[in-house]
Structures are given as structure tokens and as C-alpha cells.
Amino acid sequence: MTAQGHVAAAPISWGVCEVPGWGYQLAPERVLGEMRDLGITATEFGPDDFLPDDPKRRAELLASYGLRAVGGFLPLVLHDPDHDPLPRALHTLDRFAAAGADTLVVAAASTGSGYDERDVVDGSGWATLFANLGRVAEAAGERGVQATLHPHVGTVIENRDEVLRTLDADMPLCLDTGHLFLGGTDPLELVASLGSSVSDRIAHVHLKDVDIEVAGPVRTGTGSFTDAVRKGVFRPLGAGGVDIGAVVRRLAETGYRGWYVLEQDRVLSGEPGPNGGPAPDVRTSLEFLAGVWPR
């Protein structure tokens, strides 16, 4: 922890993802060991099958690598009146709370799989979505967990108009600098527009930098998200075109003291060598972040 906030990692930076067929999935022992060796002391959980399902065993495994449980990502279909997302949310929240985690990151998932196609929501769908966000947020609060809403490519909340619409929801945002940029929202502009209400409207942060050229087809709708990730659309912090330093400084100036999770979504084709793979990029992001905190 710094004076500005908590820094954590996420398994997706090591290519560990909930999407079927995403890519080669590294074992927890390698991912958690490399986090520890980088000096990281907290992590999000990753997909359901990455860590032990039992909360006690999950917490013990993380602790054996010197890691604290932050919480994690949960895609939920929130806009379909014939689907109730609460049972899955409750199951996840109970496991998070039992493992000592304090953050649930909710994405408003489409009804398909993956993030290359998405549903477009009408007026009644938005009403259902907002109602379900309130239900999930209330259930999380009852368990001492902060629920946050994650705008994400390939979900119902992707573009700038959709992001702005959710600022009135009963759930604050997870500010993901990469997904916001890909969806057409300038993350720095969004933070600045919130003024003194940042601490009320942003409760969690995912830091990603973006290769502007690779991002182009995703932003124009002519290329898929998965293909862009394979091509390296997400870069170590400071190596892309998003002004991550300005975002972090503005958040700190406005009183944000929550988690900053380093995320560089990637797809692996196989087991990296012992001195290769994702760890060097994560180290670069850590070094960059250490250099941009306000003095």
C-alpha cells in the first residue's frame, strides 16, 4: 500500500481468463509465484476454476505466496427480465467474503459467450439492468463487499453514452482505463468530469495501457476484441497511448484511495520459458506506477 492507494495484480496479465478457448492457461503456482517474486502483495482471484473453490483453501493458498485477496471479476446478465442474476451473485459474494476479499467487479454481460459480440439494450432492458445492479450492490454491502460496475468491450456497457448513463446507477464504477478507451471514453476526461464526486462514483481501478494502432479496428467495430488482445493491444503501463500517469495523479488528487489493479490482458499460446512470459511486462508496469504517484 502507498499513501495514494493499494496496488494489486490480476491473473489475466498472465493470460488466465474465464472465456472458453481463450488461450493457454498457466498453473496457479507459476502465476502466484511470479507475483510474489515481483513484490506484489495482493491479487484479484481470476476465473472460477483458477483457484480452489473452497474459500478457506483459496485464502490459504494466496497467503502461502504472501498475497492478500482483493476480490474479482464476475460477468452477469443483468438486462434480461427472464434471467435472475442474483443467485450467482450471492454464491460469488459469499465465497469472496469468506476468503477475506472486499471487492466484486461486475460486468453487464451479453447473453452470448466471450467479448466479440454484444447485446444492444432497449428502454425496458435498461430498467431491468439498473434494478439488478441495485439488488447486487445491496447484497454485496450486506456482506461487507464493495460492488463495482466494469464497462467492458463486448458487454452491454461499452461505449461512452452507455458509460455515462450508468453514472446514475446504484453501483459505482470500476475505472478500467483500457476498456474505456477501446469503447470510446477518455478515462482522464471521465475522471475530470466527476470533480469532487470521484470517491462516490469510482470505487475500483484497473490500469491498462493501449497500443493505439492495434486498438483502431476494435474502436471502429471492424475488428474483434480477442484478435486485438492476441496482437498485443494492451501494453505495459507507459508503453501505450493512454496517459496513465495523468489518470493516477488526478485520482489521487480527488481523494481516491482504493485498489489500483495492474491488468494487461493477454493470450498465451503455450508455457513460456522460465525467464520469459508475462512477468517482465508486469515489472515494467510496477516501475512505471511507482514513478507517477504524486509527491
ABEGO torsion letter per residue (X at the ends): XBAAEBBBBBAAAAGBBABBGAEBBBBAAAAAAAAAAAGBABBBAEBAAABBABAAAAAAAAAAAGBBBAEEBBBBBAABAABBAAAAAAAAAAAAAAAGBABBBBBBBBABBEAABBBBBBAAAAAAAAAAAAAAAAAAAAAGBBBBBBBBBGBABABAAAAAAAAABABBBBBBAAAAAAAGBBAAAAAAAAEAAAAAABABBBBBBBBAAAAAAAAAGABBAAAAAAAGABBBBGABABBAAAAAAAAAAAGBABBBBBBBBBBBABBBBAABEAAAAAAAAAAAAAAABBX
